[in-house]
Amino acid sequence: MVTNSLPARHNTGPITWQQELATAFTEPAALLQALGLDPAQLPDGGLEALRKSAALFPLRVPASFVRRMRYGDFNDPLLRQVLPLGQEQLQQAGFSADPLEEAAARLAPGLLQKYPGRALLVTTGACAVHCRYCFRREYDYGADSDSEQGGRWEAALAALTADPSIEELILSGGDPLALGNARLASLVQRAAQLPQLKRLRLHTRTPIVLPSRVDAGLLALLAACPLQVIVVVHANHAAEIDEEVTASLKALRATGAHLLNQSVLLAGVNDDATALAELSQALFAADTLPYYLFLLDRVNGTGHFEVPEAQAQSLMRELNGRLPGYLVPRLVREIPGMPGKTPVSIGVALS
């Protein structure tokens, strides 16, 4: 059997997560070469088209995630999530730079409030991986530049302090785990001092794509947090969850944090009931509960990922017939101005 040409991580010697992040793939040709793929076989313009799409939204993927991809297979579900394609340059009706209208939800630099009782802090624009379907791929991180001036996140924390109705703070980005432990601990400690806060939620893909980020320092700061901690990870396919990822998720759970997963329904990645069932089972084996399955947020360049709503409903009906209710994520979409995620009816009761 032909296998991935990348060396196994244990053969490269111990390296830090920061080193892994610094050596992530950022050039399409290098990524394709590592996987034994010929860009001339791509149907929409070859390597030049990939590079143009990567210029619009940069490629970034850690080697640890690439090792889980199938060698020589353009249709690998993990590769499809990160590989720039010429299709991203197409202009499509109904797609926009800010499909969730987040600019209108900005309370202060870096702080968004879309729903009552909770607010979201854009901690950084950095991510361990650049998912091609990311709804913030055109987000104006420059508008949040003041969020770290004069001390860190001062304006956002001041806005939180002034609103006693906000009981839950969501750390997002980018990805909050792209911050080092010292910066993250400083932010968590300051948030914990706000008297109205009861819960701290981290939205992160990093434990999935770069599990070495779940280090002793991170585990210690989460365990010490006096707030209830919820870690919402993001995996779309069971192949993303290998032994190292499972160990990292279990370590996060051992801190007392509650672990949830949210996925995006993506054409050519997980638009199959078997793939969705296997993902839920792999997550639960790693102490993580399936939470949301999102219909695609219609950001520019992502139309090729969209799954029709009727197909999504059919998939969920089949999933309900295969799994117990606690392993079935809720099919939802996000609609700007609504007070929460909007459930998509599938016409059957959960088991």
N, C-alpha and C positions, 0 to 999 in steps of 0.2 A: 504494500500500500504506500502511495506517495504521501508524505507528510509535510507539514509546514517547514520551510527552510530556516525559520528563525531559531536560534539556539534556545534551549530551555533556560528559564531564568536561573535555576540553581547552578547551571554551568558557567554563568557569568560572574559569580561571586556576589556577596551581599552588597546591595546598593540601596540608597534611600529612595523614598517615594519622590523626593524633589529631583533626584538624578533621573529617575524613570520619566518624570514629567518633562525634564529638560531635553531628553533624547527621544521624545515622541515623534512619530512620522508627521511631517509637515509638507512633503512634496509628493504629489500623486505618483510620479514615476517610481520613486523609491518604495512606496507602499505596494504598487503592482509588482515590482520586481521581487519583493520579499515573499509574495504569494504566488509567484510563478505565472503571472498573468500578462498577456500581450495587449497593450492598449489599442492596437490596430483592430482587435476583435470587438471593440465597443461600437454600438450601432449609431452613435450620435456625435461623431466628430473626432474620436480618438483622443490622444493625449493633449492636444492643443485645446480641445473643448473642456477637458478636465481642468486644465490650468486656468482657463478663463473663469470657470465656475469657482475655483479655489481662490481666485483674486477677488471675487465678490464676497465670499465667505470662506475664510481660511480653513484648510485641512489641518486637523490635529487629532491624532489617535495614538495612545500609548502602545508600546510593543506587547505588553501583557494582554491587551485586548486583541491585538492582531494574532497572537498565538492561538486564540480560540477559533479563528476562522479556518474554513476548509481551504486547503491549498489547491490552487488552480481552478477555482470556482467563482465566476463573476456573480453568481446568484446566491452566494452565501448570505444568510440573513443578517449577520453581523457586519459584513463588508458593505452591504447595501445601505446601512444606516449612516456610514461615515464617508463613503466614496463620492467625491464631487462628480456630477454628471452634466453633460451639455443641456439636458432637459431643464436644469435650474435657471437657464437664461431665458426661458419662455415667459412671456407676459400672459397671464390668464385672468379672465374676468372673475371678480369675487375674491381675489387674493390681494393682500396689501402689506405694507411694512409693519403695521401695528394692528393686527386683526382683533386683539383683545382690548384695544383702546386704553392701553396702560398709561399713556401720557396724561390722559384726563384723570387718572386715579392717583397722581403723585401729590402727596401731602407735603413733602419736603424733599430736598435732594436725597435720593436713595430710598425713600419710604413711599410705598404704595398702599392704598387701602381700597380694596374692591368689595369687601364684604364686611358686614357689621361684626364688631367684637374682636376682629383680628386685623393685623397689618403685616405687610411683607417688606423686609429690608433687603435691598439689592446690595449685598455685601461686597461684591467684586464683579467685574466683567469677565474674569478668567474662568475657564473650565478645563478639566482634564481631557475632555473629548469634545469635538465639535460635531454634534449630530446634525445631519443635513436637514432634518425636518424641524429644527428648533424654532419655536415661536418667537424667541428673542434674537434671532439671527440678524435682525436689522434694528434692534433696540438701541436707543440713543443713550449709551452709557456716559457720554460726555455731559448730559444734563444732570448726572448724579455726582459730578466731580467734586462738588463742595461737601459731599458726605464724609470726606476724610480730612478736611482742612480744619485747622484750629483744634486739634485733637480729633479723635476718630468718631465719625458718625454723629457729630454734635447736633446738627440740625434735626436729624431723624430722631435721636433720643429725646431732644427737647419737645418735639411734636408728640411723641409717645407719652411723655410725662404729663403733657397738658390734656390728654384725653383719657380719663379714668374708665371709659367704656371698653378700651382695648385690653383684653385678657390674654391674648395669645399673640406671640411674635413669631413670624415665619422668617427664617434666614434663607435667602435664595441668592440668585446671581444671574448670570454666571453660576458659580457653585461655591457655597461657603467653605467647603473643604479644600478649595484651592488656596485658602488662607493658611498660613502656618499656625501651629498650636498656640504660640504666644499671642498673636493678634486675635485669634478666635477666642481664646480664654478671656482676654481683656473685654471683648464685646459681650460674651456670655455673662461675665461677672457684672458688667454694668447693667445689662438687661435685667438680671436677677434682682437688682436693687430697686427696680420700679415696683411700687407696692401693689399695683393693680394686676400685674402679670401673674398668670397661673401656669401657663404652658409655653414651652419653647419648641418650635418645630424646625427641623433642618430638611430642606429639599436638596437632595444631592444624588448625582449619578456616579460620583467618584468611587464609592466602595464597590461598585460593579465593574467599572472599567480600569480602576487602579487600586486594587484591594490593599496594597502595601500602605496606602494612606491611613488605614485604620491601625495606627501605631499606639504604643503605650501612653504617649502624651495625650492623644485624642481621647482614648478610653478613660483616662483619669479625669480629664476636665468634664466629660459628660457625666461620669459617675458622681462628681462633686457638685453638679448643678442642683440647686435647691428646687428648681421648677420641674414640673413634669416634662419629660423630654420625649418627643416623637421624632423619629428619623424616617423620612419618606424617601425611599430609594427609587430608582428608575431603571427597570429592566424590561425588555420587550420580547426576549426569546430565551428559552431554557438553555441554549448553548452559551449564553453569557454567564451562567452560574456554574463555575467549576469548583473544585475543592478549595482553592484559595479564597474565592469569593464567599463560599459557604462559611468558611472559618471566620472571615472578617465580619460577616453578618451576625453570626452567633456571638462573636466577641462584643459587638455593639449591643446586642440584646442582653448580654450578661451585665452591662452597666445599669440595667433597669430601664433603659429606653424602650419604648414601644416601636416596633418596626412595621412599616407599611410599604407597599409598592404601588406605584402608578405607571401604567404603560400607555403607549399611543398605538392605536390600530393603524398599521402601515402596510400598504400593498407590497407584496413580494417579501415581506418580513414575517408577519404573524397573522395574516388574514386567512387563518385556517384553524378550525376548531381543535384539531390535534395539537397544533403548536401552542395555542392558548392554554389548553388543559395541561400540557407538559410544563409550561411556564408556571402556572399556579402550583403544581405539585412540587416543582423544584424550589420555589419560593418558600412554601410552607415547611419543607424539609430543612430550610435554612432559617427557620424561626421568623419568617416574614409573611405577613398576611396580605394577599391581593386586595387592593383598595379600589382604584379607579382604572378603567380602560377608556381613554379619551378618543373621541373622533378628532381627526386632524384639525389643528388650528391653521387657518388658511393664510399663512404668511407667504410672501413672494418666494417663488422658486421651489415650492414643495408640492405642486399639483400632482406629480407622478406618484406620490405616496398616498393619495386620498382613496379611501374605501367608501363606496356608496352606503348611505345609511341603511337601506334595505338589506344589503349584504351583511352589514354589521349586526343588524337585528337577527338575521337568520343564524349567524355564527353564535350569538349569545343564547338563542334558543337551544341550539345543539349543545353548547357548553353546559347549560342548565341540566340537560339530560345525562351528562357524563359525570358531573362533580357535585359534591355536597355544597350547599349554599354558601358556607363560609369560605370556600375556595373560588367562588365566582365573583370577579370584580364587577363593580357597578359601571355600566356603560353610560358615559356622560359626554356632554359638550360644554364648553364655556362660552357664554353669551354675554357680551359687554352690557353692564347695567343691571344684570340679574343679581339677586342677593346671595347666590351660591351657584355651585355647579348644577347644570340642568340635566336631570336623568332622561335617557332616551328609552322610551317604552319598548319592551320586546314581546309583550303580549302573553307572558306566562309567569306564574308565581315561582319564587325561589324554593328549592327543596330544603 
